[in-house]
Amino acid sequence: GRLLWRGMAWGNRSGGSKRQMVLFVLVVCVCQSGAETLRYSLAEAMERDSFVGNIAQDLGLAPSQLPARKARLVSEGNEQLFRLDPSTGVLTAKDSLDREEICPQSETCTLFFTVFFENPLQLIRGEVEVLDVNDNSPVFPEKEVVLEMPETTPPGSRLPLEGARDKDVGINGLQNYSLGSNSHFSLALGRGEDGAKYAELVLERQLDREEQSELSLLLTATDGGSPPRTGTAQVRIVVLDINDNIPTFDRELYEVRLAENSPPEQLVVRVSATDPDEGSNGIVRYSFSKILEESREFFELNPATGEIRVAGNLDFETAKKHNMVVKATDGGGLSAYCKVLVEVEDMNDNAPELALSSLTASIAEDAPPRTVVALFSVRDRDSGDNGRTECALDGDSPFTLSPTLDNFYELRTNAALDRERTAEYNVSIRATDWGTPRLSSRESLLVQVSDVNDNAPEFTQEVYTMWVAENNSPMVRIGSVKATDADSGRNARVSYALVRQE
């Protein structure tokens, strides 16, 4: 079956006053397998300790059951972003969340946690979607952009503009560009392969350097928030004198696939543009016209040859694609543009990581088979087969691994224990991925076996023969007996008593 609860938490600010409307979302899915998933939504930038949900209430538990069952919160990843009050079952955000910091360039931002009940053992999966608010304005890389355009450029020609960036997503992200009123240019809008909006200047009326050598245009980027935020850049058009041939690229789009472990200085691609003009007007120089700051540190462009080479350590897990626009400019200032798309191929460069969620301090030697000793999870940051993992135990031991929710595993007993034979086990767990070459990591767990009173005392002899002289005085020592017990502690303490034998 499926049980749904919905709600949201939003915060709006306007001028010096604050208005806050709070509506929380809880989605609880009870799957046919018996597993439950808690889903909440929380707007970013809410105050620390903001209410997320009441886990006890949503699971139909009394608050007193949480401490009785030793409930605790286990977050995925190294940082604990939420806090569970075991006395009330209330889940809160430890600090104010910044969606752009937690999930940069991601349309959705979902944080995962697990509610762990120790008595009896139970795992409840939870998700918190961090909702975007319009707290970032569009920003251009440069406040002033200088573009050169020859006076012979025909009307209808287009000039790509480096776009603005808005850290917000969805409707709060960049939505539109506009151009200030002028007599020569209009603005054409489009969407790139990545879905981002871009703007191009369109020449509407022939330029005349003798009439006007420079034009200044105001470019405005607007997002879709309420109220909307804007960012501006000044575009200065420098009109060049006659140079009647424009460089021409041999391709409009260069597509390259590149392994993420490519070494520095490795050639990515060579773009090539030619210009039939003579002298300096025919010499072409290359430069990046549009490239994200995150990509600029990974690539370098030779301005003379058009060779693009690796300049940093690529990481598929950080960025899967890099889009760039290369400009070819001749000595007279004429420019042409081509696009370069670099797709990063994943390599198996991350070993699986084991995270221990729970470990029983000691286990009684009379514990039945299938008793849970420890709970841990395995994560691999690679993708595909490189990120698929399997777990196994090294060596012989009376334990076995059982997969459970998602990438969680349980360490269970699979045979009877005997403390008198083995008092502790050093269990070695190995996690291996399916990549090439296969990478693995190990984690050792110390499991101690506690004693139960399962051994009776044993005398050192079955029969003791003692002699005593007649007419002896009372309390005279006539001999001694000795018994030992294989158990430990109180279970091994032996007391003696005389029993009359019929």
Phi, psi and omega in degrees: 000173180220127180243125185241134169233139181229151178180163181220160175235118181234150173230126177242141177234139178214119180058223181272356181257159180235131172236136184225124175246127185242123175217121188258150180246128173232127174238117180246118178252123177252104184282165182295338180285350181101348180282147181242144177232128177262129179235127180232161173232140180216128178290142176295164176069011173290159182294155177300151183066022177292144181292131176254313180181169177250102186294319180299314181296317183290336177266000180072032180250148171286143181306329182292342181286335183295306178293328180295326179265007178056053180284141174209165186257132177237115180269149174279131185100179186275338187259130178268108185263346184233159182230134178251123176275108185292343182277336182240341185081009182278130176260125181231160175276128183296321181222170174294131184266138176247105184300322182292333177278323183284316184231070181296137176058033179237133182294321178241150181228103183242127178254139185248144174214167179229130173270121185252117174259127184269333186222097355282167184293127178204141177243131175240122181278141179225148178227141174233114177273122178273113184274141182282140169240157186278079182247012177227138176266152172300140182228129174275147179301326180230139178288332178229129180242128179254120179241142179252137181216124180291154182290345179272000180301125183285149174304146184095347178293146183245144181233111181296142177247140176289124188283166175276164177237140177231122183291340178288167183233171177062219182296335179283349180279185182298130183239331189202156172238149175218154183240136178298156183299132177202170187261359187238332189235149168237177184240131175248133182250150177203179178236136178279181180297333179274003179087355181282143178284143175225163182232145175229139174282133178245122179284121182260331182224139183306137177277154176218105184300324181291334179275319181206115185275340179218147174232142178242123183239144178257116179259127183240132174251135184232137175264181185257017181288174178229106000285158181289152174251152183227159172220149184231157174216144178268124179254117181253119180263118176261119182275123183262155178286175190302130170206103200270009176230130180259139176304147181232124175283147178286344175216148177278331183225127174252121179247130185225140171251132189223129178292143184292343178264019178298133183284158174304148180078357177292137180289128177268305180195156175242113175274148185220128175230143179240153179221121183285354179294163180258163176065213183295334179290344179257357178273124185256134174241145185249148176203159174283126176266326181212120177202135179293149181300326180293333181271334186299327182286348182262346186225149174228145185243126176282116185293340183267322186258343184079012179280130174255124183236159178290133181240349182215184181271107179291149180218111180300325183291338179268314181213124182270336181223150175228121178253135179218156172238126181255134179254132173251122184237131177271178184294341178268002176096003178280142185229149172229162187226146172222159179254144177234124178244117179251119176259124182272128179268135182288136173240156182278081184245012177232124177280154177299150179241131179258131178237118182280125178263324182204142177217124176288128184301316177207157182232135182293146184290344176262016178297137182289158175303153182076011176289133181283127180255320184210157177228130179213164179237158180234134180224139175228124187283353176285174182242169180060216178297332178296337181257354177284139184230159172220152183238147177208160177262137176270138176080178180265132177199157180279043182227160178216159179255137177233120176292147178225219186301128178052237183260027178269147177230148175249134172266118184236157173283147176230011178203164179292144179258154178219103183298326182293339177268313179221117184272340178205154180235137172258096187272124180256120181253131180243126176250129184231137176269179185257013183284182177231115356286158181286132179252148182216163175218158183233151176222133180253133179241133177264114180250120180260140180259123180269152187279144166236158185279078183246015178229130177276152176298149178232129177285153180289339177222150177282326181228131174248127178253124183230150181240143179220135180283148178289165182058028181284159176282152177300152175067020176280132181289126181246353180161185180212155174236160181215134177230147178235158181228130184287345178289179181237165176064220181298329181294343182260355180286131185245134173239154186241151176205146178272133180242129179291130182258123183287000000 
